[in-house]
Amino acid sequence: MIGAEQIPATGGVLLAPNHSSYADPPLTGVASPRPVWFMAKSELFRVPVLSWLIPRLNAFPVKRAAVDRQALKIAHELLISGKAVTIFIEGHTSPDGMLQPPSLGPAMITLRAGAPIVPVAIINADRLLPPRGKFFRFARVTVAFGPPLTFPHLAGRHADRAALREVSETVMRHIAGLMRAHGAADRVPAGYLEQEEVLRDV
């Protein structure tokens, strides 16, 4: 765990980690000095063991087939009420542990709530519990938190795609920097975000 003191001690804050393993939610929760709530894909609530575990990790479901307004409402209300909320910024699990293009959802939520967003790099979680894996393996995992980012110049622009792109790419560049700084430069694709990327809407 590195940089946990970067998380604001009070007030609503969005934690935005990369995502390569089902182990990411508990890893983020254990590394955070304050309780966190999670947006997790609804399919996980039907997986044996996980369906029992993730609600106890303060997870709430999100449907990925379309914009899930109920999940967005829950996240917004949690932030407004001063909670820490985790949303994986890539929008889905990386199939190979490499950083993926960011989604726009976390940017929209943080701008709408006026909450800071903390970049989080989770390194080697996919080696601890591979995607679709059923058993944990031995692996050295690092959870590194970056400084909270705010975008006052984009206030009120949560429906503006250009503003969402700016927030999303800024957060992902910080995550890439954390990965390079902590021995995972090989997880950052060459030229990452230096060229036009296709961003995910949710």
C-alpha positions in Angstrom: 0.0 0.0 0.0 1.4 3.3 -1.1 0.1 6.8 -0.7 -3.1 6.0 1.2 -2.7 9.4 3.0 -3.6 11.0 -0.3 -7.3 10.0 0.2 -9.1 12.9 1.8 -10.1 12.0 5.3 -13.6 13.4 5.0 -16.1 14.3 2.3 -17.2 12.6 -0.8 -14.4 11.2 -2.9 -14.2 8.9 -6.0 -11.5 6.3 -6.1 -10.7 5.3 -9.7 -8.5 2.2 -9.9 -7.5 0.2 -13.0 -9.1 -3.2 -13.1 -7.5 -6.6 -13.9 -9.0 -9.0 -11.3 -12.0 -9.8 -9.2 -9.6 -9.3 -6.3 -9.5 -5.5 -7.0 -12.5 -4.5 -4.9 -11.3 -6.1 -1.6 -7.7 -5.0 -2.3 -8.9 -1.4 -2.7 -11.1 -1.6 0.4 -8.3 -3.0 2.6 -5.8 -0.4 1.3 -8.1 2.5 1.9 -8.0 4.1 5.4 -11.8 4.8 5.2 -14.8 2.7 4.2 -15.5 2.5 0.5 -18.5 1.7 -1.6 -18.2 -0.1 -4.9 -20.0 -0.2 -8.2 -19.7 -3.7 -9.5 -21.1 -5.3 -12.6 -24.5 -7.0 -11.9 -23.3 -10.4 -13.2 -21.0 -10.7 -10.2 -24.0 -10.8 -7.9 -24.9 -14.1 -9.4 -21.5 -15.8 -9.0 -21.2 -18.3 -6.2 -19.3 -17.0 -3.2 -18.9 -13.6 -4.8 -22.7 -13.1 -4.6 -22.4 -13.5 -0.8 -19.1 -11.5 -0.5 -19.5 -8.4 -2.5 -22.6 -6.9 -0.8 -20.6 -7.2 2.4 -17.9 -5.1 0.8 -20.5 -2.3 0.3 -20.9 -3.1 -3.4 -23.9 -2.1 -5.4 -24.8 -3.5 -8.9 -24.5 -1.7 -12.3 -25.9 -3.1 -15.5 -23.4 -2.7 -18.3 -25.6 -3.3 -21.4 -26.8 0.4 -21.2 -26.4 3.4 -19.0 -27.7 2.3 -15.6 -29.3 5.4 -14.2 -30.1 3.7 -10.9 -26.4 2.9 -10.3 -25.4 6.4 -11.2 -28.0 7.8 -8.8 -26.7 5.6 -6.0 -23.1 6.7 -6.7 -24.1 10.3 -6.8 -26.0 10.1 -3.5 -23.1 8.4 -1.8 -20.7 11.1 -2.9 -23.0 13.9 -1.9 -23.5 12.3 1.5 -19.7 12.3 2.1 -18.8 8.7 1.3 -15.8 7.3 -0.6 -16.9 5.4 -3.7 -14.8 3.2 -5.9 -15.5 2.9 -9.7 -13.0 1.1 -12.0 -12.2 3.6 -14.6 -11.5 1.2 -17.5 -15.1 0.1 -17.3 -14.3 -3.6 -17.4 -11.7 -6.1 -16.4 -8.5 -6.0 -18.5 -8.0 -9.4 -20.2 -4.2 -9.2 -19.9 -3.4 -6.8 -17.1 -2.5 -4.0 -19.5 -4.0 -0.6 -19.1 -7.1 -0.2 -21.2 -8.7 3.0 -22.6 -10.8 4.8 -19.9 -14.5 4.9 -19.7 -16.4 8.2 -19.3 -18.6 7.1 -16.4 -16.4 8.0 -13.4 -15.6 11.4 -14.9 -19.4 12.1 -15.3 -20.1 11.1 -11.7 -17.2 13.1 -10.2 -18.1 16.3 -12.2 -21.7 16.0 -11.4 -21.1 15.5 -7.6 -18.2 18.1 -7.5 -16.1 15.5 -5.7 -12.3 14.9 -6.1 -11.2 11.8 -7.9 -8.2 9.8 -6.7 -6.2 7.7 -9.3 -5.4 4.3 -8.0 -2.9 1.8 -9.5 -3.5 -1.9 -8.6 -0.4 -3.9 -9.7 -0.3 -7.7 -10.1 -3.9 -8.4 -8.9 -4.3 -10.5 -12.0 -1.5 -12.7 -10.9 -3.0 -13.0 -7.4 -6.4 -14.0 -8.9 -6.5 -14.2 -12.7 -9.5 -13.0 -14.7 -12.2 -15.8 -14.4 -9.8 -17.6 -12.0 -11.3 -19.5 -9.0 -8.2 -19.8 -6.8 -5.8 -17.3 -5.4 -2.1 -17.7 -6.2 1.0 -16.2 -4.5 1.8 -12.7 -5.9 3.2 -9.5 -4.6 0.4 -6.9 -5.1 0.8 -3.2 -4.8 -2.0 -0.7 -4.4 -0.7 2.9 -5.0 -2.9 6.0 -4.6 -2.2 9.2 -6.4 -3.1 12.8 -5.3 -6.8 13.8 -5.4 -7.6 15.5 -8.7 -10.2 18.3 -9.0 -11.4 20.0 -12.1 -13.0 23.3 -11.0 -12.7 24.7 -14.6 -15.1 21.9 -15.7 -17.8 22.5 -13.1 -21.3 21.9 -14.4 -20.0 20.2 -17.6 -20.8 16.6 -16.6 -22.8 16.2 -19.9 -20.0 17.6 -22.1 -18.0 14.8 -23.8 -14.9 16.9 -24.2 -14.9 17.6 -20.4 -15.4 14.0 -19.6 -12.5 13.0 -22.0 -10.2 15.5 -20.2 -11.0 14.1 -16.8 -10.8 10.5 -17.9 -7.5 10.8 -19.7 -5.9 12.9 -16.9 -6.8 10.2 -14.3 -5.5 7.4 -16.6 -2.2 9.3 -17.1 -1.8 9.5 -13.4 -2.5 5.7 -13.1 0.1 5.0 -15.8 2.6 7.2 -13.9 2.0 5.3 -10.7 2.5 2.0 -12.5 5.7 3.1 -14.1 6.9 4.5 -10.7 6.2 1.2 -8.9 7.7 -1.4 -11.2 4.9 -2.0 -13.7 5.9 0.0 -16.7 5.4 -3.2 -18.8 1.6 -2.9 -18.0 1.4 0.5 -19.8 1.1 0.1 -23.6 3.6 2.0 -25.7 2.2 5.4 -26.6 -0.6 5.0 -24.1 -3.1 7.9 -24.5 -0.7 9.8 -26.8 -2.9 9.0 -29.7 -6.7 9.2 -30.1 -8.4 6.6 -28.0 -11.9 5.2 -28.2 -13.4 6.1 -24.8 -16.2 3.9 -23.4 -19.4 5.7 -22.5 -19.9 3.8 -19.2 
